[in-house]
C-alpha cells in the first residue's frame, strides 16, 4: 500500500513538472514568434519609408522636366503642394492613416501631371515620368508587405491565448497603410514587384505565412 501511495505521488509530481515545462516552452515559443513579427513589421516600415523618400526625391526632377516640356503651371503646382504636405507629415511623425491620405493625394496629382508618359515627346519628362511610375508600383508592393504583416500582428493581438503572449512581448495592434493606385498599376504591383522582408513565421494553426511577393 505504501509503495502504491509513493508511486502515485511520484506520478503526480512528474505530471505537474511536465505540464509546467510544456507551459514554459509554449510561452517562450509564442513570445519569440510575437517578437519576430514585431521585428518584421519594423523592417517593412523602413522599406516603405525608403520607397516614399525615393519618390519625394524624384518629384523635383519631374517638376523641372515639366517646365522644360512646356507644361502649364496650374498642372505643376498641385504636385508641389502635395509633396510639401506629405514631407511635412513625415517630419511630424504623424500616424499612418494621416500619412496615407497625404501620400494618396501626391499619387493623384502625379497621375494628373504625368498622364501617359509614352504619349509625350520631351525625353527628360518621359524618363522621369517612367521612373515615377515604377516607384509607384514599388510603393504599392512595400505597402502590401506592411499591411499583410499588420493584419497578422492584429490577429495575434486580438485572439486568445496569443494576445497574452503578444502583450508580454510588448506587441500592439498596428494600423494599415492604404494606398490608392490606378488599375494598371494595381496589376503591376500584384504581378511584377517582389519585396522580401524576413523569413516566414509559422501561424498558430501550423501554417506558414511568408512575406508578400507583390
Buried (B, 14 or more C-beta within 10 A) or exposed (E): EEEEEEEEEEEEEEEEEEEEEEEEEEBEEBBEBBBBBBEBBEBBBEBBBEBBEBBBEBBEBBBBBBEEBEBEEEEBEBBBEBBBBBBEBBEEEEEBEEBBBBBBBBBBBBBEBBEEBEEBEBEBBBBBBEBBBBBBBBBBBBBBBBBBBBEBBBBBBEEEEBBEBBEEBEBEEBBBBEBBBEEEBBEBBBEEBEBEBBEEBEBEEEEEBEBBBB
